[in-house]
Amino acid sequence: MRPVIAAFVLMATAITARAENMTLQSTGIPAATVTAFSGNSDPIPAVRDGNAFQWHSLAPGIWNIEILFGKTHIIGVDMKLRDLQGRVTEVAPLPDDASASIRDFFAHTEDFFTRRRMPLILGSGNRAVALVENIQEAATTSMQLPAGKTFFRLDLWDFEYSNGAWQKAKSRVFLRRVVDKGTIDGVTFVYAPTLGGLDIKPRASVTLSYDFPASPDADKEKK
């Protein structure tokens, strides 16, 4: 199966100092639901007009794009490394031994979730960030879930290489949702850094290219 290739142009036009219009232009995108979210806010659906997906009155800030078609759910994740001044460092996949060390650390941690995995690790130099996917399928003593609901949470764990080992520096919640169980079962999740951490400023223009994956790989696995 040949991959479907989509090229995106993301445009933000200032209306006021506190609101943006955002348009996602695409070619080759399948029939899909496209949304954007910032922080842990509810996804804001785009309005499709031909090959354009449009949002109106979005607050300037960091946004992430989601694309859902069939049983494939693409989530833009903000895997950027930033310093104290907010400057961004380019990241890339770590060497195999570094990734293995971080995954081994993760394998020896415990939590209350039914399912946990670390689908993506990126870094630069002595710093790294790992995406942790957590799924809780039933109510627990610390969490009440309505019947037919599932708790879905994405965390980002920051690591530093110090004293000859990768050590966890901190963690933060990237996304949390209570969803219908059917939206998790049988879904193929794709975590796309190129669609996450989009810093939308007044009068800014950002061009994105993204290839729709055709088969499972390192950042795409069936649940």
Buried (B, 14 or more C-beta within 10 A) or exposed (E): EEEEEBBBBBBBEBEEEEEBBBBBBBEEBEEBBBBBBBEEEEBBEBEBEEEBBBBEEBEBEEBBBBBBBEEBBBBBBBBBBEEEEEEEEEBEEBEEEBBEBBBEBBEEEEEEBEEBBBBBBBBEEEBBBBBBBBBBBEEEEEEEBEEEBBBBBBBBBBBBBEEEEBBBEEEEEBBEBEEEEEBBEEBBBBBBBBBBBBBBEBEBEBEBEBEBBEEEEEBBBEB
